[in-house]
């Protein structure tokens, strides 16, 4: 989708952009086995960021909790924001996000850290209970969902009963992509 006229702050694919920012922050993580980072975004602006830490006293600090604390330290409200993270959240972080008014967590799709599998299941159940969406983002497109090479007009001509509907004039290149569109009209 092209940039709306007169909006210099437009970001074409916000989810992938902010996940890339979180991946860059993850390079500063001190966690030896599962480095991670999180950015909290409200209105296309990063209002909080954090990284996974592993202290000398063997205490693990979750990147989501760090980002919430960093935003709270400056007094920045997070209501309506989105958390972009490279690691699956812990249940305590999910509850913190709920208290701060965040209803959407976007995470980088990858294999779970097996050591934390039970904790991640608890976090998923808690997120479902608190009505917080946890949505994965895939950086690479899945090759299984590519272009259909078997779709051609010859098949439609040979078996017209298999195609009872006429094709429409939908053009995906000129279509607009809106999230959370309000479909009510007054």
N, CA, C and O of each residue as an XYZ file, in Angstrom:
744
protein
N       0.845     -1.164      0.000
C       0.000      0.000      0.000
C       0.896      1.235      0.000
O       1.801      1.333      0.829
N       0.671      2.150     -0.884
C       1.490      3.355     -0.905
C       1.205      4.228      0.310
O       0.164      4.112      0.957
N       2.148      5.091      0.595
C       2.003      6.001      1.725
C       0.834      6.947      1.511
O       0.681      7.512      0.428
N      -0.002      7.126      2.551
C      -1.080      8.108      2.421
C      -0.501      9.496      2.166
O       0.512      9.877      2.753
N      -1.143     10.226      1.303
C      -0.643     11.541      0.928
C      -0.559     12.453      2.155
O      -1.517     12.587      2.917
N       0.587     13.064      2.321
C       0.776     14.005      3.410
C       1.134     13.388      4.746
O       1.143     14.100      5.750
N       1.431     12.096      4.810
C       1.785     11.448      6.077
C       3.223     10.942      6.006
O       3.453      9.819      5.558
N       4.189     11.742      6.435
C       5.586     11.317      6.345
C       5.965     10.252      7.371
O       7.046      9.673      7.270
N       5.110      9.977      8.353
C       5.429      8.986      9.381
C       4.874      7.608      9.065
O       4.972      6.700      9.890
N       4.296      7.437      7.891
C       3.675      6.167      7.525
C       4.727      5.063      7.454
O       5.814      5.267      6.914
N       4.399      3.898      8.003
C       5.258      2.717      7.940
C       4.457      1.632      7.239
O       3.367      1.277      7.687
N       4.991      1.101      6.142
C       4.238      0.162      5.311
C       3.860     -1.108      6.084
O       2.688     -1.483      6.107
N       4.813     -1.761      6.705
C       4.529     -2.974      7.468
C       5.051     -2.770      8.890
O       6.205     -3.074      9.191
N       4.185     -2.252      9.752
C       4.594     -1.907     11.109
C       5.113     -3.109     11.884
O       6.114     -3.010     12.593
N       4.435     -4.245     11.749
C       4.828     -5.409     12.535
C       6.259     -5.839     12.233
O       7.051     -6.043     13.153
N       6.593     -5.977     10.957
C       7.945     -6.400     10.604
C       8.979     -5.327     10.959
O      10.089     -5.649     11.383
N       8.621     -4.081     10.791
C       9.554     -3.001     11.106
C       9.922     -3.007     12.589
O      11.103     -2.966     12.937
N       8.919     -3.058     13.459
C       9.206     -2.992     14.891
C       9.808     -4.294     15.415
O      10.540     -4.273     16.405
N       9.516     -5.422     14.775
C      10.198     -6.666     15.143
C      11.680     -6.557     14.792
O      12.526     -7.036     15.546
N      12.001     -5.943     13.672
C      13.413     -5.734     13.307
C      14.106     -4.826     14.321
O      15.268     -5.052     14.657
N      13.413     -3.811     14.806
C      13.982     -2.941     15.843
C      14.251     -3.768     17.103
O      15.302     -3.627     17.727
N      13.304     -4.625     17.471
C      13.489     -5.479     18.648
C      14.642     -6.460     18.436
O      15.398     -6.731     19.368
N      14.784     -6.988     17.235
C      15.908     -7.900     16.953
C      17.242     -7.184     17.108
O      18.212     -7.769     17.589
N      17.292     -5.933     16.705
C      18.521     -5.163     16.856
C      18.837     -4.941     18.334
O      19.991     -5.051     18.750
N      17.809     -4.626     19.124
C      18.017     -4.452     20.567
C      18.446     -5.752     21.244
O      19.166     -5.727     22.242
N      18.003     -6.884     20.703
C      18.341     -8.176     21.303
C      19.840     -8.450     21.266
O      20.342     -9.266     22.040
N      20.555     -7.775     20.375
C      22.008     -7.981     20.329
C      22.691     -7.460     21.593
O      23.836     -7.820     21.864
N      22.009     -6.619     22.366
C      22.561     -6.104     23.621
C      22.120     -6.917     24.831
O      22.464     -6.576     25.962
N      21.365     -7.984     24.607
C      20.884     -8.810     25.706
C      22.041     -9.552     26.368
O      22.980     -9.978     25.695
N      21.971     -9.702     27.685
C      23.015    -10.433     28.414
C      22.593    -11.856     28.749
O      23.292    -12.548     29.489
N      21.469    -12.297     28.220
C      21.022    -13.666     28.476
C      21.840    -14.610     27.599
O      21.857    -14.447     26.378
N      22.518    -15.595     28.193
C      23.411    -16.442     27.390
C      22.702    -17.435     26.466
O      23.222    -17.751     25.396
N      21.534    -17.928     26.857
C      20.877    -18.964     26.058
C      19.718    -18.447     25.226
O      19.475    -18.958     24.133
N      19.006    -17.459     25.708
C      17.825    -16.957     24.993
C      17.815    -15.433     24.999
O      17.026    -14.822     25.720
N      18.684    -14.815     24.204
C      18.666    -13.351     24.170
C      17.375    -12.855     23.537
O      16.829    -13.482     22.630
N      16.902    -11.732     24.025
C      15.655    -11.202     23.489
C      15.509     -9.738     23.810
O      16.227     -9.186     24.644
N      14.557     -9.116     23.125
C      14.284     -7.703     23.357
C      12.832     -7.424     23.032
O      12.156     -8.223     22.385
N      12.360     -6.259     23.498
C      10.973     -5.859     23.304
C      10.923     -4.353     23.113
O      11.657     -3.602     23.755
N      10.040     -3.925     22.214
C       9.733     -2.501     22.099
C       8.222     -2.353     22.247
O       7.455     -3.157     21.716
N       7.808     -1.334     22.961
C       6.388     -1.039     23.108
C       6.105      0.206     22.283
O       6.763      1.235     22.435
N       5.121      0.092     21.412
C       4.836      1.139     20.434
C       3.416      1.641     20.636
O       2.483      0.858     20.819
N       3.269      2.963     20.600
C       1.950      3.584     20.618
C       1.951      4.682     19.568
O       2.803      5.570     19.589
N       1.012      4.622     18.666
C       0.899      5.620     17.594
C       2.189      5.737     16.786
O       2.671      6.843     16.540
N       2.743      4.606     16.377
C       3.958      4.529     15.551
C       5.191      5.138     16.219
O       6.146      5.512     15.538
N       5.171      5.236     17.534
C       6.292      5.791     18.278
C       6.698      4.803     19.363
O       5.845      4.291     20.088
N       7.983      4.536     19.478
C       8.484      3.636     20.515
C       8.461      4.373     21.845
O       9.140      5.386     22.014
N       7.677      3.860     22.787
C       7.534      4.513     24.086
C       8.208      3.725     25.209
O       8.305      4.216     26.334
N       8.672      2.517     24.917
C       9.377      1.715     25.907
C      10.170      0.626     25.215
O       9.729      0.080     24.203
N      11.327      0.309     25.748
C      12.127     -0.777     25.179
C      12.853     -1.492     26.301
O      13.151     -0.903     27.340
N      13.131     -2.758     26.082
C      13.836     -3.538     27.083
C      14.486     -4.745     26.452
O      14.154     -5.133     25.332
N      15.411     -5.333     27.177
C      16.106     -6.526     26.691
C      16.180     -7.558     27.802
O      16.057     -7.217     28.978
N      16.379     -8.807     27.440
C      16.495     -9.877     28.434
C      17.845     -9.767     29.124
O      18.880     -9.583     28.483
N      17.807     -9.883     30.433
C      19.028     -9.784     31.218
C      19.205    -11.024     32.078
O      18.229    -11.620     32.535
N      20.440    -11.401     32.292
C      20.770    -12.494     33.195
C      21.862    -11.952     34.110
O      22.978    -11.688     33.664
N      21.541    -11.790     35.375
C      22.457    -11.133     36.300
C      23.473    -12.117     36.875
O      23.348    -13.332     36.722
N      24.477    -11.557     37.538
C      25.502    -12.396     38.178
C      24.910    -13.260     39.277
O      25.439    -14.330     39.580
N      23.820    -12.806     39.875
C      23.177    -13.575     40.943
C      22.175    -14.588     40.389
O      21.345    -15.110     41.133
N      22.250    -14.865     39.094
C      21.425    -15.877     38.408
C      19.940    -15.510     38.362
O      19.085    -16.396     38.360
N      19.632    -14.223     38.326
C      18.261    -13.749     38.211
C      18.018    -13.370     36.761
O      18.840    -12.702     36.133
N      16.880    -13.805     36.238
C      16.530    -13.524     34.851
C      15.488    -12.406     34.801
O      14.461    -12.480     35.476
N      15.752    -11.378     34.006
C      14.827    -10.270     33.823
C      14.247    -10.404     32.414
O      14.985    -10.432     31.429
N      12.922    -10.487     32.331
C      12.254    -10.643     31.044
C      12.262     -9.318     30.284
O      12.129     -8.248     30.879
N      12.419     -9.401     28.970
C      12.494     -8.181     28.146
C      11.187     -7.392     28.170
O      11.225     -6.163     28.109
N      10.036     -8.052     28.255
C       8.763     -7.339     28.317
C       8.624     -6.577     29.633
O       8.166     -5.434     29.644
N       9.014     -7.201     30.732
C       8.962     -6.523     32.027
C       9.903     -5.330     32.040
O       9.576     -4.278     32.588
N      11.064     -5.494     31.439
C      12.035     -4.403     31.350
C      11.443     -3.233     30.560
O      11.590     -2.081     30.968
N      10.774     -3.513     29.433
C      10.195     -2.453     28.597
C       9.067     -1.728     29.330
O       8.964     -0.504     29.245
N       8.227     -2.466     30.044
C       7.144     -1.847     30.814
C       7.738     -0.955     31.908
O       7.267      0.161     32.128
N       8.767     -1.447     32.589
C       9.393     -0.660     33.654
C      10.057      0.598     33.095
O       9.991      1.656     33.720
N      10.696      0.498     31.927
C      11.346      1.658     31.327
C      10.320      2.732     30.958
O      10.568      3.924     31.141
N       9.172      2.304     30.440
C       8.123      3.272     30.097
C       7.511      3.866     31.357
O       7.228      5.063     31.399
N       7.304      3.051     32.380
C       6.716      3.541     33.627
C       7.657      4.513     34.337
O       7.204      5.444     35.004
N       8.954      4.300     34.196
C       9.941      5.169     34.842
C       9.831      6.606     34.327
O      10.034      7.559     35.079
N       9.510      6.748     33.048
C       9.371      8.088     32.473
C       7.946      8.607     32.566
O       7.675      9.744     32.179
N       7.027      7.784     33.077
C       5.635      8.207     33.227
C       4.847      8.153     31.931
O       3.807      8.801     31.816
N       5.317      7.404     30.969
C       4.650      7.309     29.674
C       3.468      6.350     29.755
O       3.661      5.193     30.126
N       2.263      6.780     29.427
C       1.122      5.858     29.423
C       1.222      4.883     28.254
O       1.631      5.256     27.155
N       0.849      3.650     28.500
C       0.953      2.615     27.474
C      -0.397      2.147     26.959
O      -0.451      1.235     26.134
N      -1.472      2.735     27.414
C      -2.815      2.300     27.025
C      -2.956      2.374     25.511
O      -2.699      3.410     24.898
N      -3.368      1.264     24.924
C      -3.556      1.199     23.477
C      -2.288      0.890     22.710
O      -2.302      0.884     21.479
N      -1.196      0.635     23.401
C       0.058      0.325     22.735
C       0.132     -1.130     22.305
O      -0.739     -1.936     22.632
N       1.181     -1.450     21.569
C       1.438     -2.814     21.104
C       2.851     -3.185     21.530
O       3.776     -2.388     21.374
N       3.024     -4.389     22.066
C       4.342     -4.879     22.463
C       4.888     -5.776     21.359
O       4.249     -6.755     20.973
N       6.064     -5.440     20.857
C       6.758     -6.247     19.848
C       7.948     -6.891     20.533
O       8.798     -6.195     21.088
N       8.015     -8.221     20.500
C       9.055     -8.928     21.240
C       9.656    -10.057     20.407
O       9.010    -10.605     19.513
N      10.898    -10.388     20.720
C      11.559    -11.497     20.034
C      11.454    -12.792     20.829
O      11.832    -13.853     20.334
N      10.947    -12.718     22.051
C      10.764    -13.912     22.871
C       9.310    -14.045     23.285
O       8.579    -13.058     23.360
N       8.900    -15.274     23.552
C       7.554    -15.505     24.048
C       7.473    -14.939     25.465
O       8.419    -15.093     26.237
N       6.362    -14.286     25.824
C       6.284    -13.625     27.136
C       6.068    -14.616     28.282
O       5.494    -15.689     28.098
N       6.538    -14.231     29.456
C       6.237    -14.962     30.678
C       4.897    -14.472     31.204
O       4.432    -13.399     30.821
N       4.271    -15.261     32.086
C       2.939    -14.897     32.582
C       2.962    -13.602     33.392
O       1.996    -12.840     33.349
N       4.033    -13.338     34.121
C       4.099    -12.077     34.875
C       4.114    -10.880     33.927
O       3.493     -9.856     34.211
N       4.818    -11.004     32.808
C       4.866     -9.913     31.834
C       3.504     -9.721     31.171
O       3.101     -8.589     30.901
N       2.793    -10.816     30.906
C       1.449    -10.718     30.318
C       0.536     -9.941     31.265
O      -0.235     -9.088     30.824
N       0.620    -10.233     32.559
C      -0.213     -9.531     33.524
C       0.186     -8.054     33.625
O      -0.684     -7.191     33.741
N       1.472     -7.758     33.584
C       1.928     -6.363     33.599
C       1.392     -5.612     32.378
O       0.940     -4.473     32.500
N       1.440     -6.241     31.209
C       0.923     -5.604     29.997
C      -0.580     -5.350     30.120
O      -1.079     -4.317     29.673
N      -1.285     -6.284     30.721
C      -2.725     -6.112     30.945
C      -2.984     -4.896     31.839
O      -3.853     -4.077     31.539
N      -2.238     -4.781     32.924
C      -2.413     -3.650     33.836
C      -2.087     -2.315     33.166
O      -2.674     -1.288     33.507
N      -1.162     -2.329     32.224
C      -0.752     -1.097     31.547
C      -1.654     -0.759     30.354
O      -1.493      0.298     29.743
N      -2.600     -1.642     30.015
C      -3.560     -1.342     28.955
C      -3.161     -1.823     27.579
O      -3.715     -1.356     26.584
N      -2.218     -2.741     27.492
C      -1.784     -3.287     26.196
C      -2.582     -4.552     25.914
O      -2.626     -5.461     26.742
N      -3.210     -4.608     24.747
C      -4.065     -5.740     24.398
C      -3.530     -6.552     23.223
O      -4.212     -7.453     22.735
N      -2.310     -6.241     22.759
C      -1.765     -6.970     21.605
C      -0.261     -7.151     21.785
O       0.471     -6.191     22.030
N       0.184     -8.399     21.660
C       1.602     -8.732     21.712
C       1.957     -9.362     20.367
O       1.342    -10.345     19.954
N       2.939     -8.797     19.697
C       3.416     -9.348     18.427
C       4.793     -9.921     18.704
O       5.676     -9.222     19.201
N       4.976    -11.206     18.378
C       6.259    -11.818     18.670
C       6.867    -12.443     17.432
O       6.166    -12.851     16.507
N       8.168    -12.506     17.438
C       8.909    -13.114     16.345
C       8.679    -14.615     16.391
O       8.936    -15.253     17.412
N       8.198    -15.182     15.297
C       7.899    -16.610     15.254
C       9.197    -17.414     15.185
O       9.993    -17.249     14.261
N       9.394    -18.269     16.155
C      10.543    -19.171     16.200
C      10.228    -20.286     17.181
O       9.175    -20.283     17.818
N      11.129    -21.225     17.299
C      10.919    -22.334     18.231
C      10.970    -21.827     19.668
O      11.767    -20.949     19.999
N      10.121    -22.383     20.508
C      10.134    -22.023     21.925
C      11.413    -22.521     22.567
O      12.017    -23.492     22.111
N      11.818    -21.842     23.634
C      12.897    -22.366     24.459
C      12.285    -23.494     25.291
O      11.406    -23.237     26.114
N      12.719    -24.708     25.097
C      12.057    -25.877     25.713
C      12.079    -25.818     27.231
O      11.178    -26.352     27.878
N      13.083    -25.183     27.811
C      13.170    -25.098     29.269
C      11.973    -24.345     29.846
O      11.569    -24.612     30.978
N      11.400    -23.410     29.087
C      10.312    -22.571     29.571
C       8.934    -22.990     29.044
O       7.984    -22.217     29.169
N       8.797    -24.154     28.475
C       7.548    -24.561     27.818
C       6.333    -24.453     28.742
O       5.290    -23.949     28.327
N       6.451    -24.917     29.980
C       5.320    -24.841     30.909
C       4.949    -23.386     31.212
O       3.769    -23.041     31.262
N       5.947    -22.548     31.412
C       5.691    -21.140     31.693
C       5.010    -20.464     30.504
O       4.120    -19.635     30.692
N       5.416    -20.809     29.295
C       4.806    -20.216     28.105
C       3.355    -20.651     27.948
O       2.518    -19.864     27.507
N       3.050    -21.893     28.302
C       1.653    -22.356     28.254
C       0.801    -21.583     29.259
O      -0.334    -21.211     28.959
N       1.347    -21.343     30.449
C       0.638    -20.552     31.453
C       0.400    -19.134     30.933
O      -0.681    -18.574     31.110
N       1.405    -18.570     30.302
C       1.281    -17.209     29.766
C       0.218    -17.157     28.671
O      -0.545    -16.194     28.596
N       0.162    -18.174     27.830
C      -0.848    -18.210     26.758
C      -2.253    -18.319     27.344
O      -3.174    -17.657     26.866
N      -2.423    -19.143     28.368
C      -3.741    -19.261     29.017
C      -4.147    -17.953     29.678
O      -5.300    -17.532     29.583
N      -3.194    -17.312     30.347
C      -3.487    -16.037     30.996
C      -3.832    -14.963     29.960
O      -4.759    -14.181     30.169
N      -3.104    -14.919     28.860
C      -3.391    -13.941     27.799
C      -4.782    -14.152     27.232
O      -5.503    -13.188     26.974
N      -5.160    -15.394     27.037
C      -6.504    -15.698     26.528
C      -7.559    -15.249     27.538
O      -8.593    -14.701     27.155
N      -7.301    -15.480     28.824
C      -8.236    -15.084     29.875
C      -8.363    -13.556     29.977
O      -9.445    -13.042     30.260
N      -7.268    -12.840     29.749
C      -7.258    -11.378     29.852
C      -7.568    -10.685     28.525
O      -7.520     -9.458     28.439
N      -7.882    -11.459     27.501
C      -8.212    -10.970     26.160
C      -7.048    -10.143     25.587
O      -7.227     -9.015     25.129
N      -5.873    -10.736     25.629
C      -4.687    -10.145     25.021
C      -4.296    -11.030     23.843
O      -4.092    -12.233     24.004
N      -4.193    -10.440     22.676
C      -3.833    -11.195     21.480
C      -2.322    -11.395     21.433
O      -1.556    -10.450     21.623
N      -1.904    -12.624     21.180
C      -0.493    -12.931     20.949
C      -0.398    -13.380     19.500
O      -0.893    -14.447     19.138
N       0.246    -12.556     18.669
C       0.296    -12.804     17.228
C       1.736    -13.000     16.771
O       2.587    -12.154     17.048
N       2.026    -14.106     16.072
C       3.388    -14.302     15.560
C       3.618    -13.526     14.261
O       2.691    -13.307     13.481
N       4.855    -13.121     14.047
C       5.274    -12.493     12.798
C       6.366    -13.363     12.202
O       7.339    -13.701     12.877
N       6.204    -13.726     10.938
C       7.184    -14.526     10.226
C       7.994    -13.594      9.327
O       7.428    -12.875      8.504
N       9.312    -13.606      9.483
C      10.142    -12.728      8.665
C      10.252    -13.235      7.230
O      10.322    -12.445      6.288
N      10.266    -14.552      7.072
C      10.313    -15.136      5.734
C       8.933    -15.626      5.364
O       8.230    -16.209      6.189
N       8.545    -15.390      4.125
C       7.246    -15.887      3.689
C       7.309    -17.401      3.547
O       8.326    -17.956      3.129
N       6.232    -18.048      3.891
C       6.153    -19.495      3.832
C       6.014    -19.931      2.378
O       5.088    -19.511      1.684
N       6.931    -20.768      1.924
C       6.922    -21.199      0.525
C       5.713    -22.066      0.187
O       5.377    -22.227     -0.986
N       5.062    -22.619      1.193
C       3.883    -23.449      0.930
C       2.706    -22.621      0.425
O       1.781    -23.167     -0.176
N       2.728    -21.310      0.661
C       1.617    -20.465      0.269
C       2.016    -19.514     -0.852
O       1.701    -18.325     -0.809
N       2.690    -20.031     -1.825
C       3.135    -19.225     -2.956
C       2.047    -19.105     -4.010
O       0.861    -19.261     -3.721
N       2.462    -18.832     -5.212
C       1.538    -18.668     -6.324
C       1.075    -20.034     -6.805
O       1.875    -20.965     -6.909
N      -0.202    -20.153     -7.096
C      -0.764    -21.398     -7.585
C      -0.383    -21.568     -9.049
O      -0.890    -20.854     -9.915
N       0.511    -22.513     -9.325
C       0.966    -22.732    -10.702
C      -0.006    -23.587    -11.503
O       0.104    -23.664    -12.727
N      -0.960    -24.233    -10.828
C      -1.916    -25.098    -11.513
C      -3.174    -24.361    -11.939
O      -4.035    -24.947    -12.595
N      -3.296    -23.113    -11.588
C      -4.478    -22.338    -11.940
C      -4.285    -21.733    -13.327
O      -3.455    -20.846    -13.525
N      -5.044    -22.214    -14.248
C      -4.986    -21.619    -15.585
C      -6.386    -21.628    -16.198
O      -7.276    -22.332    -15.720
N      -6.567    -20.861    -17.233
C      -7.892    -20.720    -17.841
C      -8.342    -21.966    -18.577
O      -9.543    -22.150    -18.777
N      -7.411    -22.842    -18.995
C      -7.781    -24.058    -19.728
C      -8.637    -24.976    -18.862
O      -9.584    -25.588    -19.357
N      -8.317    -25.077    -17.593
C      -9.078    -25.935    -16.699
C     -10.507    -25.425    -16.562
O     -11.453    -26.212    -16.524
N     -10.658    -24.119    -16.490
C     -11.986    -23.542    -16.367
C     -12.810    -23.774    -17.628
O     -14.028    -23.939    -17.552
N     -12.166    -23.789    -18.771
C     -12.868    -24.047    -20.031
C     -13.280    -25.506    -20.148
O     -14.356    -25.802    -20.668
N     -12.442    -26.425    -19.673
C     -12.745    -27.851    -19.773
C     -13.837    -28.276    -18.797
O     -14.663    -29.127    -19.125
N     -13.846    -27.692    -17.604
C     -14.797    -28.071    -16.564
C     -15.550    -26.843    -16.061
O     -15.289    -26.392    -14.946
N     -16.464    -26.294    -16.833
C     -17.156    -25.074    -16.403
C     -18.041    -25.292    -15.180
O     -18.281    -24.350    -14.424
N     -18.535    -26.521    -14.967
C     -19.387    -26.776    -13.808
C     -18.600    -26.702    -12.504
O     -19.186    -26.510    -11.439
N     -17.293    -26.851    -12.577
C     -16.469    -26.749    -11.378
C     -16.236    -25.298    -10.980
O     -15.806    -25.023     -9.860
N     -16.518    -24.363    -11.893
C     -16.312    -22.941    -11.629
C     -17.610    -22.190    -11.897
O     -17.722    -21.505    -12.914
N     -18.599    -22.303    -11.001
C     -19.899    -21.680    -11.268
C     -19.910    -20.165    -11.121
O     -20.855    -19.507    -11.556
N     -18.876    -19.611    -10.515
C     -18.883    -18.177    -10.263
C     -17.939    -17.452    -11.217
O     -16.858    -17.945    -11.540
N     -18.358    -16.306    -11.649
C     -17.501    -15.487    -12.504
C     -16.446    -14.804    -11.638
O     -16.693    -14.484    -10.476
N     -15.286    -14.591    -12.211
C     -14.236    -13.932    -11.449
C     -14.579    -12.456    -11.273
O     -15.207    -11.837    -12.133
N     -14.151    -11.911    -10.141
C     -14.458    -10.512     -9.866
C     -13.311     -9.617    -10.330
O     -12.313    -10.092    -10.872
N     -13.467     -8.351    -10.113
C     -12.487     -7.376    -10.571
C     -11.576     -6.925     -9.429
O     -11.101     -5.789     -9.435
N     -11.333     -7.779     -8.473
C     -10.495     -7.421     -7.327
C      -9.032     -7.324     -7.758
O      -8.510     -8.234     -8.403
N      -8.385     -6.245     -7.408
C      -6.984     -6.034     -7.734
C      -6.205     -5.914     -6.426
O      -6.278     -4.874     -5.771
N      -5.452     -6.959     -6.023
C      -4.765     -6.923     -4.733
C      -3.669     -5.858     -4.652
O      -3.303     -5.439     -3.553
N      -3.146     -5.418     -5.780
C      -2.079     -4.414     -5.739
C      -2.620     -3.044     -5.363
O      -1.885     -2.223     -4.816
N      -3.884     -2.785     -5.644
C      -4.467     -1.494     -5.309
C      -5.382     -1.560     -4.091
O      -6.035     -0.573     -3.752
N      -5.432     -2.699     -3.440
C      -6.300     -2.862     -2.273
C      -5.676     -2.176     -1.063
O      -4.455     -2.050     -0.966
N      -6.506     -1.749     -0.169
C      -6.007     -1.139      1.057
C      -6.094     -2.148      2.188
O      -7.035     -2.939      2.262
N      -5.113     -2.110      3.057
C      -5.045     -3.022      4.196
C      -5.287     -2.207      5.450
O      -4.479     -1.353      5.815
N      -6.402     -2.477      6.106
C      -6.713     -1.748      7.325
C      -6.855     -2.738      8.457
O      -7.410     -3.824      8.293
N      -6.345     -2.345      9.610
C      -6.492     -3.169     10.795
C      -7.524     -2.538     11.704
O      -7.575     -1.318     11.853
N      -8.334     -3.366     12.301
C      -9.335     -2.930     13.258
C     -10.266     -1.885     12.638
O     -10.538     -0.841     13.231
N     -10.738     -2.187     11.456
C     -11.604     -1.252     10.752
C     -12.971     -1.203     11.419
O     -13.541     -2.239     11.761
N     -13.477     -0.032     11.597
C     -14.799      0.142     12.160
C     -15.791      0.044     11.006
O     -15.826      0.918     10.141
N     -16.591     -1.009     10.990
C     -17.516     -1.246      9.882
C     -18.906     -0.713     10.163
O     -19.810     -0.874      9.342
N     -19.087     -0.087     11.299
C     -20.415      0.459     11.595
C     -20.583      1.784     10.899
O     -19.629      2.551     10.767
N     -21.779      2.053     10.460
C     -22.044      3.350      9.819
C     -23.243      3.992     10.506
O     -24.185      3.313     10.913
N     -23.188      5.271     10.622
C     -24.253      6.006     11.310
C     -25.009      6.849     10.330
O     -25.949      7.546     10.712
